Amino acid sequence: MKSGAAWLASATQEMLDEFLGGLDDNALLALPWVFEFWALPHQLPPAGAWKSWVILGGRGAGKTRAGAEWVRAQIEGARPADPGRASRVALVGETFDQVRDVMIFGDSGIMACSPPDRRPVWEAGRRRLVWPNGATATAFSAHEPEALRGPQFDAAWADELAKWKRAEESWDMLQFALRLGDHPQQVVTTTPRNVGVLKAILNNPSTVATHAPTEANRAYLAASFLEEVRARYGGTRLGRQELEGVLLDDVEGALWTTAGIEAARIETAPPLDRIVVALDPAVTSGAASDECGIVVAGVVQQGAPQDWRAVVLEDATVRGRPTDWARAAIAAMDRWNAERLVAEVNQGGELIESVLRQIDPLVPFRPLRASRGKSARAEPVAALYEQGRVRHLRSGRLGTLEDQMCRMTVQGYQGQGSPDRVDALVWALSELVIVPAQAWRRPQVRGL
């Protein structure tokens, strides 16, 4: 069954006229305040006897409105003076000012969402809202977890929990305070971040979650905002977090971190002296096969090889038949005017070169053989990042590659499947920087 928002999006003008014409005056006046009709699917609470509902979303995905409307649904009764399911609510944000300015008085906050006959009164001195039916909602700052000692509640709304400085302490205190009624519940609205308390909440069996990217709420966002953030962050690891609302997990002991990768981001590539395409072929094909990692990188050759700087330009990884990845790799060479294609041939041997030459008989190709494991090969490349010698082009669609990078450790890859994109990255940067530097450092044999 479609939500009201989905029905509105697909309804014809005739359908809308028929629907509105069938409503009496009271129903028409009430319709703007009936959130169940206007809500997007991720803004409606899931069914079941859950304790915590976590709404994960990108910036502007409608999380605040969902939290405010959930509070309304808990507090309001059938008529303004009738009791609702909850009578004492905790509103917890990173700071008190953010609770007041966003959760209560913001454009999507509780006051803006409440119909005139049910709108609460703000008691600034007591930092609380009071509804016509006597229910209250009290504001708390996550900077002051001790303030949650003593009060008790039957519902709570925690906003942007993933950026609270004292998140674990504040969350624990809130759980002890949430003890009134038959089944106290809480909603968490947050852009995901890799913090322990959020991951623990999501892993709790009593937690349910909904998720939406920024794009889901595009009808209520400025077109210029969407255009700007798509251009700037689309395809990056930060974009996956802030726009797609994906919880990105930096594995403990990973060779790369989100912070380090973001620090390496550049808008435009400098003039490059050499560009290569690196291929990590999949040994199987079909829908369930591994991906074929294809990464394009270039290098600025200034000074000795140990001083060269590299730029990762594009992740062109594909899944498919050998001829599919061969075409994709050669197409990437053409796009970037690359001078060489390199590929690991430990599995596949001469077949890999044969497939490539079916597509382009003259492709400049060099086979590479791995003598060490993936992690051992990746460590010298990770060291280049630590030295500030590698940059990532923002427009290179590198988000999924960066996810794999943040799961590669010295003990191996801590993710599902094979790190095909990281393997291709390692081959590319090894070809451009590490191998030339090793050759430069070897003692030169001088004639007598």
PyMOL commands that set and color helices and strands:
alter all, ss='L'
color gray80, all
select helices_A, chain A and resi 4-10+13-21+25-33+35-38+41-43+63-75+96-104+110-113+116-118+124-126+145-148+161-163+167-177+196-203+214-220+223-233+237-242+258-263+305-307+322-336+350-359+374-386+399-405+420-441
alter helices_A, ss='H'
color red, helices_A
select strands_A, chain A and resi 52-57+88-93+121-123+128-130+136-141+155-159+185-190+207-212+265-266+274-280+293-300+309-315+340-344+365-368+390-393+408-409+412-413
alter strands_A, ss='S'
color yellow, strands_A
deselect
rebuild
show_as cartoon
